[in-house]
Amino acid sequence: MKKPALMFLVLCLAASIVIYAKQEGQAFRAAAETSNCALGSPSSLSLKCVSSAGHFYATAEIDLHSQRIVFTTSDDGKRKTFPEVFSNLSRRGITPLLLTNAGIYGTDNRPLGLLISPKGKLHDANTRTGTGSRAGNFAWDSAVFQISDQDVASIVPARDWHGSPHIVGGTQSGPLLASVGKINRSLPAQSEWSYLRTAIGVDQTSPRIVHLVVSRDPVTLYDLATFMVSNLHCSEALHLDGDLSAFYLPSAPNKFLFSDPGERIVTVLSVIDK
Protein backbone atom coordinates (compact mmCIF):
# COMPACT_ATOMS: atom_id res chain seq x y z
CA MET A 1 0.00 0.00 0.00
CA LYS A 2 1.34 3.39 -0.94
CA LYS A 3 2.13 5.87 1.85
CA PRO A 4 -0.55 8.45 0.85
CA ALA A 5 -3.23 5.75 0.92
CA LEU A 6 -1.97 4.49 4.28
CA MET A 7 -1.94 8.01 5.67
CA PHE A 8 -5.52 8.52 4.44
CA LEU A 9 -6.66 5.36 6.23
CA VAL A 10 -4.94 6.45 9.43
CA LEU A 11 -6.61 9.87 9.27
CA CYS A 12 -10.04 8.30 8.63
CA LEU A 13 -9.56 5.92 11.58
CA ALA A 14 -8.51 8.79 13.85
CA ALA A 15 -11.52 10.86 12.78
CA SER A 16 -13.84 7.92 13.43
CA ILE A 17 -12.39 7.47 16.91
CA VAL A 18 -12.86 11.17 17.69
CA ILE A 19 -16.47 11.13 16.46
CA TYR A 20 -17.24 7.95 18.40
CA ALA A 21 -15.65 9.32 21.55
CA LYS A 22 -17.61 12.55 21.21
CA GLN A 23 -20.88 10.66 20.72
CA GLU A 24 -20.11 8.37 23.64
CA GLY A 25 -19.25 11.38 25.78
CA GLN A 26 -22.49 13.12 24.88
CA ALA A 27 -24.49 9.95 25.57
CA PHE A 28 -22.74 9.46 28.91
CA ARG A 29 -23.28 13.09 29.90
CA ALA A 30 -26.98 12.94 28.94
CA ALA A 31 -27.42 9.69 30.87
CA ALA A 32 -25.68 11.15 33.92
CA GLU A 33 -27.78 14.32 33.79
CA THR A 34 -30.95 12.26 33.41
CA SER A 35 -30.09 10.04 36.36
CA ASN A 36 -29.20 13.05 38.53
CA CYS A 37 -32.19 15.16 37.51
CA ALA A 38 -34.39 14.14 40.44
CA LEU A 39 -31.52 13.71 42.90
CA GLY A 40 -32.61 15.23 46.21
CA SER A 41 -35.98 16.45 44.90
CA PRO A 42 -39.09 15.89 47.05
CA SER A 43 -40.47 12.35 46.74
CA SER A 44 -43.93 13.77 45.98
CA LEU A 45 -42.62 15.71 42.97
CA SER A 46 -42.50 13.86 39.64
CA LEU A 47 -39.38 15.33 38.05
CA LYS A 48 -37.56 14.08 34.95
CA CYS A 49 -34.91 15.19 32.51
CA VAL A 50 -35.50 14.33 28.88
CA SER A 51 -33.30 14.56 25.79
CA SER A 52 -35.21 15.26 22.57
CA ALA A 53 -34.16 16.38 19.09
CA GLY A 54 -30.76 17.55 20.29
CA HIS A 55 -32.12 19.51 23.27
CA PHE A 56 -32.37 18.75 26.97
CA TYR A 57 -35.38 19.57 29.13
CA ALA A 58 -36.37 19.29 32.78
CA THR A 59 -40.05 18.42 33.25
CA ALA A 60 -42.24 18.40 36.33
CA GLU A 61 -45.61 16.65 36.27
CA ILE A 62 -48.13 18.22 38.66
CA ASP A 63 -51.21 16.28 39.77
CA LEU A 64 -53.76 18.85 40.93
CA HIS A 65 -55.49 16.17 43.04
CA SER A 66 -52.54 16.21 45.44
CA GLN A 67 -50.65 19.41 44.63
CA ARG A 68 -51.42 23.07 44.08
CA ILE A 69 -50.01 25.64 41.68
CA VAL A 70 -49.92 29.10 43.24
CA PHE A 71 -49.07 32.37 41.49
CA THR A 72 -47.64 35.25 43.51
CA THR A 73 -45.80 38.49 42.94
CA SER A 74 -43.42 40.62 44.94
CA ASP A 75 -45.20 42.43 47.81
CA ASP A 76 -42.85 45.41 47.78
CA GLY A 77 -42.56 45.77 44.01
CA LYS A 78 -38.91 44.71 44.04
CA ARG A 79 -37.25 41.88 42.18
CA LYS A 80 -36.15 38.96 44.32
CA THR A 81 -33.76 36.06 43.90
CA PHE A 82 -35.25 32.57 44.04
CA PRO A 83 -33.92 31.96 47.60
CA GLU A 84 -35.42 35.29 48.72
CA VAL A 85 -38.76 34.35 47.17
CA PHE A 86 -38.69 31.01 48.98
CA SER A 87 -37.93 32.69 52.32
CA ASN A 88 -40.74 35.22 51.87
CA LEU A 89 -43.26 32.52 50.96
CA SER A 90 -42.17 30.36 53.89
CA ARG A 91 -42.84 33.23 56.27
CA ARG A 92 -46.38 33.36 54.83
CA GLY A 93 -46.91 29.66 55.47
CA ILE A 94 -46.29 28.53 51.88
CA THR A 95 -43.59 25.85 51.51
CA PRO A 96 -42.92 25.30 47.80
CA LEU A 97 -41.57 22.06 46.37
CA LEU A 98 -40.57 23.94 43.22
CA LEU A 99 -40.36 27.56 42.08
CA THR A 100 -40.10 29.01 38.60
CA ASN A 101 -40.73 32.32 36.85
CA ALA A 102 -44.46 32.75 36.18
CA GLY A 103 -44.61 35.39 33.48
CA ILE A 104 -43.89 38.85 32.17
CA TYR A 105 -43.53 42.04 34.19
CA GLY A 106 -42.65 45.63 33.34
CA THR A 107 -39.90 48.04 34.26
CA ASP A 108 -41.99 49.03 37.29
CA ASN A 109 -41.76 45.40 38.49
CA ARG A 110 -45.50 44.88 38.16
CA PRO A 111 -47.24 42.15 36.14
CA LEU A 112 -47.98 43.14 32.55
CA GLY A 113 -50.73 40.60 32.04
CA LEU A 114 -53.40 38.74 33.98
CA LEU A 115 -52.22 37.36 37.30
CA ILE A 116 -54.53 35.70 39.82
CA SER A 117 -52.99 34.85 43.18
CA PRO A 118 -54.44 33.65 46.50
CA LYS A 119 -55.04 37.37 47.15
CA GLY A 120 -57.25 37.64 44.06
CA LYS A 121 -56.73 39.25 40.67
CA LEU A 122 -53.61 41.42 40.77
CA HIS A 123 -53.71 42.57 37.13
CA ASP A 124 -56.29 42.51 34.34
CA ALA A 125 -55.80 40.56 31.12
CA ASN A 126 -53.72 42.31 28.49
CA THR A 127 -55.60 42.12 25.18
CA ARG A 128 -53.17 44.07 23.02
CA THR A 129 -53.15 42.67 19.48
CA GLY A 130 -50.45 42.24 16.89
CA THR A 131 -48.77 39.76 14.59
CA GLY A 132 -45.32 38.33 14.07
CA SER A 133 -42.60 37.06 16.38
CA ARG A 134 -41.40 40.61 17.14
CA ALA A 135 -44.75 41.73 18.52
CA GLY A 136 -44.09 40.46 22.01
CA ASN A 137 -45.46 37.91 24.45
CA PHE A 138 -48.90 39.51 24.74
CA ALA A 139 -49.38 40.73 21.20
CA TRP A 140 -48.64 37.39 19.56
CA ASP A 141 -51.28 34.73 20.37
CA SER A 142 -51.31 35.57 24.06
CA ALA A 143 -53.16 33.20 26.35
CA VAL A 144 -54.03 32.57 29.99
CA PHE A 145 -53.17 29.45 31.95
CA GLN A 146 -55.82 29.09 34.64
CA ILE A 147 -56.94 26.71 37.40
CA SER A 148 -60.50 26.42 38.67
CA ASP A 149 -61.72 25.71 42.20
CA GLN A 150 -62.45 22.18 40.93
CA ASP A 151 -58.71 21.66 40.29
CA VAL A 152 -59.16 21.77 36.52
CA ALA A 153 -56.46 23.44 34.43
CA SER A 154 -56.97 25.01 31.02
CA ILE A 155 -55.34 27.47 28.63
CA VAL A 156 -57.58 30.12 27.09
CA PRO A 157 -56.69 32.72 24.41
CA ALA A 158 -56.50 36.12 26.09
CA ARG A 159 -59.13 37.54 23.73
CA ASP A 160 -61.59 34.88 24.97
CA TRP A 161 -60.86 35.27 28.66
CA HIS A 162 -63.79 36.80 30.55
CA GLY A 163 -63.03 35.86 34.14
CA SER A 164 -64.97 33.80 36.62
CA PRO A 165 -65.21 33.58 40.42
CA HIS A 166 -64.35 29.89 40.02
CA ILE A 167 -60.84 30.68 38.71
CA VAL A 168 -58.47 30.58 41.69
CA GLY A 169 -55.14 30.88 39.91
CA GLY A 170 -53.89 32.16 36.59
CA THR A 171 -51.12 33.82 34.63
CA GLN A 172 -50.95 35.34 31.16
CA SER A 173 -48.12 35.04 28.68
CA GLY A 174 -47.51 34.03 25.11
CA PRO A 175 -47.38 32.86 22.53
CA LEU A 176 -49.75 29.92 22.73
CA LEU A 177 -47.67 26.85 21.80
CA ALA A 178 -50.43 24.32 21.22
CA SER A 179 -54.19 23.89 21.28
CA VAL A 180 -56.33 20.73 20.98
CA GLY A 181 -53.12 18.73 20.67
CA LYS A 182 -51.85 20.66 17.65
CA ILE A 183 -48.84 22.96 17.38
CA ASN A 184 -49.77 26.63 16.89
CA ARG A 185 -49.59 27.14 13.11
CA SER A 186 -48.28 30.69 13.53
CA LEU A 187 -45.02 29.40 15.00
CA PRO A 188 -42.30 29.35 12.33
CA ALA A 189 -40.64 25.94 11.96
CA GLN A 190 -37.34 27.73 11.28
CA SER A 191 -36.41 30.66 13.49
CA GLU A 192 -33.30 32.55 14.60
CA TRP A 193 -34.87 33.27 17.99
CA SER A 194 -33.55 30.62 20.38
CA TYR A 195 -33.56 31.13 24.15
CA LEU A 196 -33.66 29.19 27.38
CA ARG A 197 -37.41 28.83 27.84
CA THR A 198 -40.10 27.95 30.38
CA ALA A 199 -43.49 26.52 29.40
CA ILE A 200 -46.62 25.03 30.94
CA GLY A 201 -49.06 22.54 29.47
CA VAL A 202 -52.20 20.52 30.20
CA ASP A 203 -52.06 16.77 29.67
CA GLN A 204 -54.36 15.37 26.99
CA THR A 205 -55.50 12.53 29.26
CA SER A 206 -56.67 14.73 32.14
CA PRO A 207 -57.10 18.48 32.78
CA ARG A 208 -55.86 17.83 36.31
CA ILE A 209 -52.37 16.88 35.10
CA VAL A 210 -50.08 19.84 34.38
CA HIS A 211 -46.61 19.76 32.84
CA LEU A 212 -43.94 22.36 33.64
CA VAL A 213 -40.89 22.52 31.38
CA VAL A 214 -37.57 24.36 31.32
CA SER A 215 -34.94 23.94 28.62
CA ARG A 216 -31.26 23.54 29.48
CA ASP A 217 -30.12 25.07 26.19
CA PRO A 218 -31.63 27.65 23.86
CA VAL A 219 -34.61 26.40 21.85
CA THR A 220 -37.04 27.96 19.40
CA LEU A 221 -40.74 28.24 20.18
CA TYR A 222 -41.45 25.60 17.54
CA ASP A 223 -38.94 23.20 19.13
CA LEU A 224 -40.55 23.75 22.51
CA ALA A 225 -44.09 23.28 21.15
CA THR A 226 -43.03 20.07 19.40
CA PHE A 227 -41.60 18.72 22.66
CA MET A 228 -44.75 19.62 24.61
CA VAL A 229 -47.06 17.94 22.09
CA SER A 230 -45.00 14.96 20.94
CA ASN A 231 -43.08 14.02 24.11
CA LEU A 232 -45.37 15.18 26.93
CA HIS A 233 -48.66 14.70 25.06
CA CYS A 234 -50.09 18.09 26.02
CA SER A 235 -53.45 19.09 24.59
CA GLU A 236 -52.66 22.75 25.35
CA ALA A 237 -49.35 24.49 26.02
CA LEU A 238 -48.20 28.04 26.72
CA HIS A 239 -44.78 29.69 26.60
CA LEU A 240 -44.20 31.45 29.93
CA ASP A 241 -40.86 33.20 29.56
CA GLY A 242 -37.31 33.08 28.26
CA ASP A 243 -33.79 33.60 29.66
CA LEU A 244 -34.88 33.48 33.33
CA SER A 245 -35.80 29.83 32.87
CA ALA A 246 -34.90 27.55 35.77
CA PHE A 247 -36.47 25.25 38.34
CA TYR A 248 -35.58 26.12 41.93
CA LEU A 249 -35.88 23.09 44.24
CA PRO A 250 -35.46 24.28 47.85
CA SER A 251 -34.82 20.79 49.28
CA ALA A 252 -32.36 19.62 46.60
CA PRO A 253 -28.59 19.78 47.28
CA ASN A 254 -27.89 21.86 44.16
CA LYS A 255 -31.16 23.83 44.35
CA PHE A 256 -31.26 24.80 40.66
CA LEU A 257 -32.15 22.87 37.54
CA PHE A 258 -30.33 23.51 35.36
CA SER A 259 -28.53 26.54 36.73
CA ASP A 260 -29.16 29.78 38.57
CA PRO A 261 -30.23 32.24 35.85
CA GLY A 262 -28.56 35.00 37.87
CA GLU A 263 -31.60 37.25 37.67
CA ARG A 264 -34.12 38.58 40.14
CA ILE A 265 -37.77 37.81 39.43
CA VAL A 266 -41.15 39.30 40.32
CA THR A 267 -43.94 36.92 39.26
CA VAL A 268 -43.58 33.40 40.67
CA LEU A 269 -45.13 29.98 40.08
CA SER A 270 -44.95 27.74 43.15
CA VAL A 271 -45.81 24.05 43.36
CA ILE A 272 -46.88 22.95 46.85
CA ASP A 273 -48.33 19.81 48.41
CA LYS A 274 -51.97 20.03 49.50
DOTOR-546553 format. One record per residue (C-alpha): y, z, x negated; residue number from 1. Coordinates in Angstrom, 1 decimal, padded with zeros to 4 digits. Layout:
! DOTOR-546553
       v       w       u   nr
       Y       Z       X  NUM
...
! end
This chain:
! DOTOR-546553
       v       w       u   nr
   000.0   000.0   000.0    1
   003.4  -000.9  -001.3    2
   005.9   001.9  -002.1    3
   008.5   000.8   000.5    4
   005.7   000.9   003.2    5
   004.5   004.3   002.0    6
   008.0   005.7   001.9    7
   008.5   004.4   005.5    8
   005.4   006.2   006.7    9
   006.5   009.4   004.9   10
   009.9   009.3   006.6   11
   008.3   008.6   010.0   12
   005.9   011.6   009.6   13
   008.8   013.9   008.5   14
   010.9   012.8   011.5   15
   007.9   013.4   013.8   16
   007.5   016.9   012.4   17
   011.2   017.7   012.9   18
   011.1   016.5   016.5   19
   007.9   018.4   017.2   20
   009.3   021.6   015.7   21
   012.6   021.2   017.6   22
   010.7   020.7   020.9   23
   008.4   023.6   020.1   24
   011.4   025.8   019.3   25
   013.1   024.9   022.5   26
   010.0   025.6   024.5   27
   009.5   028.9   022.7   28
   013.1   029.9   023.3   29
   012.9   028.9   027.0   30
   009.7   030.9   027.4   31
   011.2   033.9   025.7   32
   014.3   033.8   027.8   33
   012.3   033.4   030.9   34
   010.0   036.4   030.1   35
   013.0   038.5   029.2   36
   015.2   037.5   032.2   37
   014.1   040.4   034.4   38
   013.7   042.9   031.5   39
   015.2   046.2   032.6   40
   016.5   044.9   036.0   41
   015.9   047.1   039.1   42
   012.4   046.7   040.5   43
   013.8   046.0   043.9   44
   015.7   043.0   042.6   45
   013.9   039.6   042.5   46
   015.3   038.1   039.4   47
   014.1   035.0   037.6   48
   015.2   032.5   034.9   49
   014.3   028.9   035.5   50
   014.6   025.8   033.3   51
   015.3   022.6   035.2   52
   016.4   019.1   034.2   53
   017.6   020.3   030.8   54
   019.5   023.3   032.1   55
   018.7   027.0   032.4   56
   019.6   029.1   035.4   57
   019.3   032.8   036.4   58
   018.4   033.3   040.0   59
   018.4   036.3   042.2   60
   016.6   036.3   045.6   61
   018.2   038.7   048.1   62
   016.3   039.8   051.2   63
   018.8   040.9   053.8   64
   016.2   043.0   055.5   65
   016.2   045.4   052.5   66
   019.4   044.6   050.6   67
   023.1   044.1   051.4   68
   025.6   041.7   050.0   69
   029.1   043.2   049.9   70
   032.4   041.5   049.1   71
   035.3   043.5   047.6   72
   038.5   042.9   045.8   73
   040.6   044.9   043.4   74
   042.4   047.8   045.2   75
   045.4   047.8   042.9   76
   045.8   044.0   042.6   77
   044.7   044.0   038.9   78
   041.9   042.2   037.2   79
   039.0   044.3   036.2   80
   036.1   043.9   033.8   81
   032.6   044.0   035.3   82
   032.0   047.6   033.9   83
   035.3   048.7   035.4   84
   034.3   047.2   038.8   85
   031.0   049.0   038.7   86
   032.7   052.3   037.9   87
   035.2   051.9   040.7   88
   032.5   051.0   043.3   89
   030.4   053.9   042.2   90
   033.2   056.3   042.8   91
   033.4   054.8   046.4   92
   029.7   055.5   046.9   93
   028.5   051.9   046.3   94
   025.9   051.5   043.6   95
   025.3   047.8   042.9   96
   022.1   046.4   041.6   97
   023.9   043.2   040.6   98
   027.6   042.1   040.4   99
   029.0   038.6   040.1  100
   032.3   036.9   040.7  101
   032.7   036.2   044.5  102
   035.4   033.5   044.6  103
   038.8   032.2   043.9  104
   042.0   034.2   043.5  105
   045.6   033.3   042.7  106
   048.0   034.3   039.9  107
   049.0   037.3   042.0  108
   045.4   038.5   041.8  109
   044.9   038.2   045.5  110
   042.1   036.1   047.2  111
   043.1   032.6   048.0  112
   040.6   032.0   050.7  113
   038.7   034.0   053.4  114
   037.4   037.3   052.2  115
   035.7   039.8   054.5  116
   034.9   043.2   053.0  117
   033.6   046.5   054.4  118
   037.4   047.2   055.0  119
   037.6   044.1   057.3  120
   039.3   040.7   056.7  121
   041.4   040.8   053.6  122
   042.6   037.1   053.7  123
   042.5   034.3   056.3  124
   040.6   031.1   055.8  125
   042.3   028.5   053.7  126
   042.1   025.2   055.6  127
   044.1   023.0   053.2  128
   042.7   019.5   053.2  129
   042.2   016.9   050.4  130
   039.8   014.6   048.8  131
   038.3   014.1   045.3  132
   037.1   016.4   042.6  133
   040.6   017.1   041.4  134
   041.7   018.5   044.7  135
   040.5   022.0   044.1  136
   037.9   024.5   045.5  137
   039.5   024.7   048.9  138
   040.7   021.2   049.4  139
   037.4   019.6   048.6  140
   034.7   020.4   051.3  141
   035.6   024.1   051.3  142
   033.2   026.4   053.2  143
   032.6   030.0   054.0  144
   029.5   031.9   053.2  145
   029.1   034.6   055.8  146
   026.7   037.4   056.9  147
   026.4   038.7   060.5  148
   025.7   042.2   061.7  149
   022.2   040.9   062.5  150
   021.7   040.3   058.7  151
   021.8   036.5   059.2  152
   023.4   034.4   056.5  153
   025.0   031.0   057.0  154
   027.5   028.6   055.3  155
   030.1   027.1   057.6  156
   032.7   024.4   056.7  157
   036.1   026.1   056.5  158
   037.5   023.7   059.1  159
   034.9   025.0   061.6  160
   035.3   028.7   060.9  161
   036.8   030.6   063.8  162
   035.9   034.1   063.0  163
   033.8   036.6   065.0  164
   033.6   040.4   065.2  165
   029.9   040.0   064.4  166
   030.7   038.7   060.8  167
   030.6   041.7   058.5  168
   030.9   039.9   055.1  169
   032.2   036.6   053.9  170
   033.8   034.6   051.1  171
   035.3   031.2   051.0  172
   035.0   028.7   048.1  173
   034.0   025.1   047.5  174
   032.9   022.5   047.4  175
   029.9   022.7   049.7  176
   026.9   021.8   047.7  177
   024.3   021.2   050.4  178
   023.9   021.3   054.2  179
   020.7   021.0   056.3  180
   018.7   020.7   053.1  181
   020.7   017.6   051.9  182
   023.0   017.4   048.8  183
   026.6   016.9   049.8  184
   027.1   013.1   049.6  185
   030.7   013.5   048.3  186
   029.4   015.0   045.0  187
   029.3   012.3   042.3  188
   025.9   012.0   040.6  189
   027.7   011.3   037.3  190
   030.7   013.5   036.4  191
   032.5   014.6   033.3  192
   033.3   018.0   034.9  193
   030.6   020.4   033.5  194
   031.1   024.2   033.6  195
   029.2   027.4   033.7  196
   028.8   027.8   037.4  197
   028.0   030.4   040.1  198
   026.5   029.4   043.5  199
   025.0   030.9   046.6  200
   022.5   029.5   049.1  201
   020.5   030.2   052.2  202
   016.8   029.7   052.1  203
   015.4   027.0   054.4  204
   012.5   029.3   055.5  205
   014.7   032.1   056.7  206
   018.5   032.8   057.1  207
   017.8   036.3   055.9  208
   016.9   035.1   052.4  209
   019.8   034.4   050.1  210
   019.8   032.8   046.6  211
   022.4   033.6   043.9  212
   022.5   031.4   040.9  213
   024.4   031.3   037.6  214
   023.9   028.6   034.9  215
   023.5   029.5   031.3  216
   025.1   026.2   030.1  217
   027.7   023.9   031.6  218
   026.4   021.8   034.6  219
   028.0   019.4   037.0  220
   028.2   020.2   040.7  221
   025.6   017.5   041.5  222
   023.2   019.1   038.9  223
   023.8   022.5   040.6  224
   023.3   021.1   044.1  225
   020.1   019.4   043.0  226
   018.7   022.7   041.6  227
   019.6   024.6   044.7  228
   017.9   022.1   047.1  229
   015.0   020.9   045.0  230
   014.0   024.1   043.1  231
   015.2   026.9   045.4  232
   014.7   025.1   048.7  233
   018.1   026.0   050.1  234
   019.1   024.6   053.5  235
   022.8   025.4   052.7  236
   024.5   026.0   049.3  237
   028.0   026.7   048.2  238
   029.7   026.6   044.8  239
   031.5   029.9   044.2  240
   033.2   029.6   040.9  241
   033.1   028.3   037.3  242
   033.6   029.7   033.8  243
   033.5   033.3   034.9  244
   029.8   032.9   035.8  245
   027.5   035.8   034.9  246
   025.2   038.3   036.5  247
   026.1   041.9   035.6  248
   023.1   044.2   035.9  249
   024.3   047.8   035.5  250
   020.8   049.3   034.8  251
   019.6   046.6   032.4  252
   019.8   047.3   028.6  253
   021.9   044.2   027.9  254
   023.8   044.4   031.2  255
   024.8   040.7   031.3  256
   022.9   037.5   032.1  257
   023.5   035.4   030.3  258
   026.5   036.7   028.5  259
   029.8   038.6   029.2  260
   032.2   035.9   030.2  261
   035.0   037.9   028.6  262
   037.2   037.7   031.6  263
   038.6   040.1   034.1  264
   037.8   039.4   037.8  265
   039.3   040.3   041.2  266
   036.9   039.3   043.9  267
   033.4   040.7   043.6  268
   030.0   040.1   045.1  269
   027.7   043.2   045.0  270
   024.1   043.4   045.8  271
   023.0   046.8   046.9  272
   019.8   048.4   048.3  273
   020.0   049.5   052.0  274
! end
